[in-house]
Amino acid sequence: MSRQIFVLGGALLLSVSMWTWMQWIAVPHQETESVERGAPRGNLSDLYPRWLGARELLLHHRDPYGADITREIQTGYYGRPLDAARPNDPKDQQAFAYPPYVVLMLAPTVKLPFAEARRVFFWLFVVLTAVSVPLWLRTLGWRLSRTELVVWVLLTLSCFPAIQGLRLQQLTVLVTALIAGAMNAVARRHFVLAGMLLALATIKPQLIFLLILWLCIWSVGDWRRRQRVLWSFAITTALLVIAGELLLPGWITEFLTAMKHYYNYTGGGNSMLDGVLSPILGKTVSALLVAMLLLFVWRYRRADERTAAFQWSLCFTLATTLLVIPMFAPYNQLLLLPGAMQALRTSRQIWERNRFSRFFCSITALAVFWPFFSAVALTIALAILSRATVLRAWGLPFYPSFAIPITLYSLLLVSREVLSAEIVPNVRE
C-alpha cells in the first residue's frame, strides 16, 4: 500500500507540475513575446476554424473554404485578420482545411456560443484521452492494476502532446481516440465497428493513411474473416463523402486546394525527418522507412489480432507515421502512446539484451520523462526565484519533442529483435 501511495503521489506531482508549467510559465512567456513582437492573440483555439466553418455551412449555407470565412476565422482566432504587410504576423492562415463531413461531428455545438462549445470539447477530449489509455492497454493485451492504470491516465493527460492538444481543442485528440477505439475493436474482433471508427478518423487522413494500408495487408492474411474491416471502412467513408457532397457540392476540389494552401503557409509538406536531415535526404529516408514497414507487416500479415506480431505491427505503423507525415506538431505524438506502452512492457527484455539495447532504453526514457522532471524543477523555481528568471528557461520541457518520435521508433525496432522468438511462432500460427 505504501508503494502504491508513493507511485500515485509521484505521478500526481509530475502531472500537476506539467500543467503548472504550461499555465504559469509557457503561456505567460508566449503572451509577453506576442506583445513585444506585436503579434495578434485571439482565442487561439484550433477548434474555432472548424467550428465557425461548420456553423456557417449548416446555419447560413456559406462555403467554409471561402476567403470571407477565412477572414472571419482569423478575427476570432487571432483577434484580427492577418496582414501580410506585418512581418511578425503568423503565417498560418487558419483557413478551414478539413473535409466538410467534419461538420457532422461539430453540429451539436454550432448554436452554442463558442466559449461554451470550447468548454464542451475540452472536457470531452479529456474524457476521450483518459478512456483511450485502457483501450490501448486492452488492445496490447497488457493487464495492469488499478493503481498502475491511474498512473498511466495521469501521465497521459499531462504529457506535453496531450496538454497542447487539450488546450488547443485540437481534433487530433478526437482522431487518436477514434483510432484507439477502432484498434480495440479489431483486437476484440468487432471488425465492422472498427471500420466505421476508422472512417470517422479520415477527417485527418494523413494520420491514418499508413494504418489503413497496414490493415489492408493484414486483411489479406485471412481475407474471409478480416475483409469486414475494409468493407465497413469503405462503405462508411463513401457515406461520409456523399454526405459532404450533399452539404457542399464539389467539395473535394476545394478541400484539395485548401490542403495545398495549408501546407504552403504552415511550412508543411516537410516531415520531421526533412527538418532534422534535409528535404531531399528526409524524403529519401521516409521512403525507405515506409518500404521497411511494408516489408515487416507483409511478413506478419497472417498474425492473429491478439498476438505479439500484430501488436508490434500496430505500434510500429503508428511510430512510422509520426516520422513520415508532412508536418510536425507535438500533439500528433499522442499516437505514440501504444508504442510507449509496448516499449515499457518489454523494457526488461530489451535492457538485458546488450549495451546497444540499453542505450536506446536510456535515451528513450530520458526523452519521455525529461519534460516532466524539468517541469517539476521549473515549478519549484517559480516559488523561489523571480518570474522573469524562470520565464527565460520556459522551453526546457519542450526540448525533447523532436527526439521522442525518433527514439521510440528506434526502440521499437530493437524490441522487434528481442521479441522475434515470440513473434515468429505467432506468425506461423
C-alpha positions in Angstrom: 0.0 0.0 0.0 2.8 2.4 0.8 4.4 1.7 -2.5 1.2 2.4 -4.3 0.7 5.7 -2.5 4.3 6.7 -3.4 3.8 5.9 -7.0 0.4 7.7 -7.2 1.9 10.7 -5.4 4.8 10.8 -7.8 2.6 10.7 -10.8 0.4 13.4 -9.4 3.4 15.6 -8.7 4.6 15.2 -12.3 1.1 15.8 -13.7 0.5 19.0 -11.6 3.9 20.3 -12.5 3.4 19.9 -16.2 0.1 21.8 -16.1 1.6 24.4 -13.8 4.4 24.9 -16.3 2.0 25.3 -19.2 -0.3 27.7 -17.3 2.1 29.8 -15.4 5.3 29.7 -17.4 4.8 28.7 -21.0 1.7 30.8 -21.7 2.9 33.9 -19.9 6.1 33.7 -21.9 4.1 33.4 -25.2 2.0 36.4 -24.2 5.0 38.5 -23.4 6.6 37.5 -26.6 3.5 38.4 -28.6 3.3 41.8 -27.1 7.0 42.5 -27.8 6.6 41.4 -31.4 3.2 42.9 -32.0 1.8 39.6 -32.9 -2.0 39.1 -32.5 -3.6 36.8 -30.0 -7.3 35.9 -30.0 -8.9 32.7 -28.7 -6.0 30.6 -30.2 -8.3 27.5 -30.3 -7.7 25.0 -33.2 -11.3 24.1 -32.8 -12.5 27.6 -33.8 -11.8 27.4 -37.6 -13.6 24.1 -37.9 -16.5 25.2 -35.5 -17.0 28.5 -37.4 -16.9 26.8 -40.8 -19.4 24.2 -39.5 -21.7 26.9 -38.2 -21.7 28.9 -41.3 -22.2 25.9 -43.5 -25.0 24.4 -41.5 -26.8 27.6 -40.4 -26.2 30.0 -43.3 -25.1 27.7 -46.2 -21.9 29.6 -46.7 -18.8 27.9 -48.2 -16.4 27.2 -45.3 -13.4 27.2 -47.7 -14.2 30.8 -48.9 -11.9 33.7 -48.3 -14.6 35.6 -46.5 -14.9 32.8 -43.9 -11.1 32.7 -43.6 -11.1 36.4 -42.6 -13.8 35.8 -40.0 -11.9 32.8 -38.7 -8.7 35.0 -38.3 -10.7 37.7 -36.5 -11.7 35.1 -33.8 -8.6 33.0 -33.7 -6.0 35.9 -33.8 -8.2 38.8 -32.7 -8.0 40.4 -36.2 -7.4 39.4 -39.8 -3.8 38.7 -40.7 -1.9 41.4 -42.5 0.8 40.3 -45.0 2.5 43.7 -44.6 3.2 43.0 -40.9 6.3 40.8 -40.7 5.5 39.5 -37.2 2.0 38.3 -38.1 1.7 34.5 -38.1 2.0 32.7 -41.4 -0.7 30.1 -40.6 -3.9 31.5 -42.2 -6.1 29.2 -40.1 -8.4 28.5 -43.0 -10.9 25.7 -43.0 -8.8 22.7 -44.2 -10.9 19.7 -43.3 -13.4 17.6 -45.3 -16.9 19.0 -44.9 -18.2 15.9 -43.2 -16.3 17.0 -40.1 -19.2 19.4 -39.5 -21.4 16.4 -38.7 -19.3 15.9 -35.6 -19.5 19.5 -34.6 -23.1 20.0 -35.5 -24.5 19.7 -31.9 -22.5 22.7 -30.8 -22.9 25.2 -33.7 -25.8 27.0 -32.0 -23.8 27.5 -28.8 -21.6 30.5 -28.1 -18.0 29.5 -28.9 -16.9 29.9 -25.3 -19.4 27.2 -24.3 -18.6 25.0 -27.3 -14.9 25.2 -26.4 -15.5 24.1 -22.8 -17.7 21.2 -24.0 -14.9 19.9 -26.3 -12.2 20.5 -23.8 -13.8 18.2 -21.3 -15.0 15.8 -24.0 -11.3 15.5 -25.1 -10.1 15.0 -21.5 -12.6 12.1 -21.2 -11.6 10.6 -24.6 -7.9 10.8 -23.8 -8.4 9.2 -20.5 -10.5 6.4 -21.9 -8.0 5.8 -24.7 -5.5 4.5 -22.1 -7.4 1.4 -21.1 -8.4 0.9 -24.7 -4.8 0.7 -25.8 -3.8 -1.5 -22.9 -6.5 -4.0 -23.8 -5.5 -3.9 -27.4 -2.0 -4.8 -26.4 -3.2 -7.4 -24.0 -1.5 -5.8 -21.0 -3.2 -6.2 -17.7 -2.4 -3.6 -15.0 -3.6 -3.0 -11.5 -5.9 -0.1 -10.8 -3.1 1.9 -9.4 -0.9 1.4 -12.5 -3.9 2.3 -14.7 -4.5 5.6 -12.8 -0.7 6.4 -13.2 -0.9 5.8 -16.9 -4.0 8.0 -17.2 -2.4 10.8 -15.1 0.8 10.8 -17.1 -1.0 10.6 -20.4 -3.3 13.6 -19.6 -0.3 15.6 -18.5 2.3 14.8 -21.2 3.1 17.8 -23.4 1.3 16.4 -26.5 -1.9 15.9 -24.6 -1.7 19.3 -22.8 -1.1 21.0 -26.1 -4.0 19.1 -27.8 -6.4 19.7 -25.0 -5.6 23.4 -24.6 -6.0 23.9 -28.4 -9.0 21.6 -28.6 -7.1 20.0 -31.5 -9.1 17.5 -33.4 -6.1 15.2 -33.4 -7.2 14.3 -29.9 -10.5 13.1 -31.3 -8.8 11.2 -34.1 -6.4 9.5 -31.7 -9.4 8.3 -29.6 -11.2 7.0 -32.7 -8.1 5.1 -33.7 -7.8 3.7 -30.1 -11.4 2.6 -30.2 -11.0 1.1 -33.7 -7.9 -1.0 -32.9 -9.5 -2.2 -29.6 -12.5 -3.3 -31.7 -10.1 -5.1 -34.1 -8.5 -6.8 -31.1 -11.9 -7.9 -29.9 -12.9 -9.0 -33.5 -15.6 -6.4 -33.8 -14.5 -5.7 -37.4 -17.5 -3.7 -38.6 -17.3 -1.3 -35.7 -13.5 -0.9 -36.3 -14.0 0.0 -39.9 -16.7 2.6 -39.0 -14.5 4.3 -36.4 -11.5 4.4 -38.8 -13.7 6.0 -41.4 -14.6 8.8 -39.0 -10.9 9.3 -38.3 -10.4 10.3 -42.0 -11.1 13.9 -41.0 -7.3 13.8 -40.6 -6.3 11.4 -43.5 -2.6 11.9 -43.1 -2.7 10.3 -39.6 -4.4 7.1 -40.7 -3.1 6.5 -44.2 -0.3 4.1 -43.2 -2.6 2.5 -40.6 -5.2 1.7 -43.3 -2.5 0.5 -45.7 -1.3 -1.9 -43.0 -4.8 -3.2 -42.3 -5.3 -3.8 -46.0 -2.2 -6.0 -46.0 -3.2 -7.7 -42.7 -6.7 -8.4 -44.1 -5.1 -10.3 -47.0 -3.6 -12.7 -44.4 -7.1 -14.0 -43.6 -9.4 -12.4 -46.1 -12.5 -14.5 -45.4 -12.7 -13.3 -41.8 -10.9 -9.9 -41.9 -12.4 -8.4 -45.0 -15.3 -6.9 -42.9 -12.9 -4.3 -41.6 -12.2 -2.9 -45.1 -15.7 -3.2 -46.3 -17.0 -1.4 -43.3 -14.3 1.3 -43.7 -15.0 1.7 -47.4 -18.8 1.9 -47.1 -18.7 4.3 -44.1 -16.2 6.5 -45.9 -18.3 6.5 -49.0 -21.3 7.6 -47.0 -19.3 10.4 -45.4 -18.1 11.6 -48.8 -21.7 11.6 -50.1 -22.8 13.5 -47.0 -20.1 16.0 -47.7 -21.3 16.3 -51.3 -24.9 17.0 -50.1 -23.6 19.6 -47.7 -21.2 21.2 -50.2 -21.4 20.1 -53.8 -17.9 19.9 -55.4 -16.2 19.9 -52.0 -13.3 17.5 -53.0 -11.7 20.0 -55.3 -12.0 22.8 -52.7 -10.6 20.5 -50.0 -7.6 19.5 -52.0 -6.9 23.2 -52.8 -7.3 24.1 -49.1 -4.8 21.3 -48.1 -2.3 22.5 -50.7 -2.5 26.1 -49.3 -2.3 24.8 -45.8 1.0 23.0 -46.4 2.3 26.1 -48.1 1.5 28.7 -45.4 2.4 26.4 -42.5 5.7 25.4 -44.0 4.2 21.9 -44.2 4.9 19.4 -46.9 8.0 18.5 -44.9 8.2 15.7 -42.5 10.0 15.7 -39.2 12.9 13.9 -40.9 13.0 16.7 -43.5 13.6 19.1 -40.7 16.2 17.0 -38.9 18.1 16.0 -42.0 17.3 17.9 -45.2 14.3 17.9 -47.6 15.9 15.6 -50.1 17.6 13.2 -47.6 14.5 13.4 -45.4 12.2 12.3 -48.2 14.6 9.5 -49.2 14.8 8.2 -45.6 11.0 8.5 -45.3 10.5 6.3 -48.4 12.9 3.7 -47.0 11.1 3.7 -43.7 7.8 3.2 -45.4 9.3 0.4 -47.5 10.7 -1.3 -44.4 7.3 -1.0 -42.7 5.6 -2.6 -45.6 8.1 -5.4 -45.6 7.6 -6.2 -41.9 3.8 -6.0 -42.0 3.6 -8.2 -45.1 5.7 -10.8 -43.2 3.3 -10.6 -40.3 0.1 -10.4 -42.3 -1.2 -13.8 -41.0 -0.7 -12.8 -37.4 -3.8 -13.1 -35.2 -5.0 -9.8 -33.7 -4.1 -11.0 -30.2 -0.5 -11.9 -30.9 2.8 -10.1 -30.3 3.3 -9.8 -34.0 0.0 -7.9 -34.5 0.6 -5.6 -31.5 4.2 -4.8 -32.6 3.0 -4.1 -36.2 0.3 -1.7 -34.8 2.8 0.3 -32.7 5.5 0.3 -35.4 3.0 1.6 -38.0 1.9 4.5 -35.8 5.6 5.3 -35.0 6.5 5.3 -38.7 3.5 7.6 -39.4 4.9 10.2 -37.0 8.2 10.3 -38.8 7.0 10.5 -42.3 3.8 12.6 -42.3 4.4 16.0 -44.0 4.1 18.1 -40.8 5.4 18.3 -37.3 3.1 19.0 -34.3 3.7 17.7 -30.8 0.0 16.9 -30.3 0.3 14.2 -33.0 2.6 12.3 -30.7 -0.5 11.0 -28.8 -0.4 8.3 -31.5 2.9 7.1 -29.9 1.1 6.1 -26.7 0.7 2.4 -27.6 4.3 2.3 -28.7 5.4 3.7 -25.3 3.3 1.1 -23.6 4.8 -1.7 -25.7 8.3 -0.4 -25.1 7.8 -0.2 -21.3 6.2 -3.6 -21.3 9.2 -5.2 -22.9 11.9 -2.9 -21.3 13.4 -5.5 -19.1 13.9 -7.9 -22.0 15.4 -5.1 -24.1 17.6 -3.9 -21.3 19.1 -7.3 -20.7 19.9 -8.0 -24.3 23.1 -5.9 -24.8 24.7 -2.5 -24.5 23.1 -1.3 -27.7 19.6 -2.1 -26.4 20.4 -0.4 -23.0 21.5 2.7 -24.9 18.1 3.0 -26.7 16.2 2.3 -23.5 18.1 5.1 -21.7 17.7 7.8 -24.3 14.0 7.0 -24.9 13.3 7.2 -21.1 15.3 10.4 -21.0 13.3 11.9 -23.9 9.9 10.9 -22.5 10.5 11.9 -18.9 12.6 15.0 -19.4 9.6 17.2 -19.8 8.1 16.0 -16.5 11.2 16.4 -14.5 12.1 19.8 -16.0 8.6 21.0 -15.3 9.0 20.0 -11.6 12.2 21.9 -11.5 10.6 25.0 -13.1 7.6 24.8 -10.8 9.9 24.7 -7.7 12.0 27.5 -9.2 8.8 29.6 -9.7 8.3 29.6 -5.9 11.8 30.7 -5.0 13.0 32.8 -8.0 11.7 35.8 -9.8 9.2 35.1 -12.6 11.4 36.8 -15.1 14.3 34.4 -14.3 12.1 31.4 -14.6 10.5 32.5 -17.9 13.9 32.6 -19.5 14.0 28.8 -19.1 10.4 28.3 -20.2 11.2 26.0 -23.1 13.0 23.2 -21.1 10.1 20.7 -21.2 9.7 21.3 -24.9 13.3 20.4 -25.9 12.8 16.6 -26.4 9.8 17.0 -28.7 11.8 16.2 -31.8 13.7 13.3 -30.1 10.7 11.3 -28.8 9.4 10.0 -32.1 12.9 9.0 -33.3 14.0 7.4 -30.1 10.7 5.5 -29.6 10.8 4.3 -33.2 14.3 3.1 -32.7 13.4 1.3 -29.5 10.5 -0.4 -31.3 12.9 -1.7 -33.9 15.2 -3.0 -31.2 12.2 -4.6 -29.4 11.3 -6.5 -32.6 14.6 -8.3 -32.4 14.0 -9.0 -28.7 10.5 -10.4 -29.4 11.5 -12.3 -32.5 11.3 -15.6 -30.7 7.7 -14.8 -29.7 6.7 -13.2 -33.0 7.7 -16.0 -35.3 5.6 -18.7 -33.6 2.7 -16.2 -33.6 3.0 -15.7 -37.3 3.2 -19.4 -38.0 0.1 -20.0 -36.1 
